[in-house]
Amino acid sequence: MHGVPEPHTGWTFLTNHARVLAAIADDHDARIRDIAAHCRLTERAVQKIIADLERDGYLSHTREGRTNTYQIDPSKVLRHPAEAGLTVASLLSWLVKDEADRKTTPDERSRPRATA
């Protein structure tokens, strides 16, 4: 079992709710333990965030044996008035693209992409 993640100090651009949602979008079968490690949160914090997201209809889950599989409602609109009309799908498309870019090296990003 992993210990409590080292906390981040200072401010950040994304909320923990957005981080957890993006982690789930990346792996719908992710364990709370893995989400917590990825987001640098405690497992309890992730459980609370998932409960918040489920309560407000952004997320649901089905139980398959000992595993939860999460479903995100991509059509839900973000909650803050400044993001009026912006959907979860739009937010996740930015975050998932950036996540994919972070997993490649600078050399891979500069190479021309093959077209079909």
N, C-alpha and C positions, 0 to 999 in steps of 0.2 A: 504494500500500500504506500502511495506517495504521501509525503508530508504536505503541509500547507505551503502553497506557492509563495515565493518571495513577492511582497506587495510592490506595486509600482508607485513611485512618488511623483508628484507633479500632476499637471492636468493633461488630458488627452482629448482628441477630437471625437472619438466614438464613445458611446455609452456601453456599459457592460451588457445591456440587453441586445444591442446591435452586434456585439462580438459573439455572444452566445448564439444568436440567430444565424449569423454567418457561419459559425462552426457547424451548426446543424445542417445548414444548406450544403455544406461541403461533404457531410457524411450523415445521412438520415438515421443511421443505426449507431451513431456514436454513443459511447457510455458517458454518463455524467462525469466520471473520473477523468476521461480523456478530454472532454469539453473544458473542464476546470483547469487541467494542465495547460491546454492550448491557450486559454484566455487569461491564465495566471490569476484564477479565482479559487475560492474554496468550493468544495463540492456542495456545501450547504447554500452558498450564494447562487450557484448554478441551479440548484433545485428550486430556489425561490424565484429566480428569473424565469425559469421554464413554467412555473405555476402562474406567474404574472402573464406571460405570453399566451398560455392556454386559456386563462380566465377571460382575456380580452379578444380571443378568437384568432390570434395570429398563428397559433400553433396547436396541433393536436397530436395525439400519439395512439398507437395500438400496441398491445402487448403480444409478443410472439415468444412464448416460452419465458426465458428470463431476460429477454431483450425487448427494449422499447424501440419502435420505429416511429420517427416523427414525420409529420406532414406539415408543411408551411402553407398558409393561404397567401399566395402571391398577389392577390387582388386587394388585400387589406390596405387601407390608406394609413400613412404614418400619422401619429397622434398630435404632433405639435402644429399649431396654426401656420408657422413659417414654412412647413413642408406640405401645406394643403395641396392635395391632389397627387402627391408623390406616393407611389405604391411600394410595398415590400419588394416586389419584383425588381423595381428600378434600383432600390437601395442595394439589394443583393447582387444585381448585375455589376455594379461598381465594385463592391467588396470582393466578389468571387473573381473578377477579372484581375484585380490588384493582387489577390492571393496567388493566382496562377503565375503572375509576373514575378512575384517574390520567390517562387520556387525555381525559376530559371536563372541561369547565370547571365551576367551582362553580355558575354559573347553570344549566347543563344538568342538573346533579345535583338541583337544587331544583325543577325543572319536573315536573309530574305526567306520568307515562308513559301513552301511549295504550294502550288495551286492545283486543284483537281481538274 
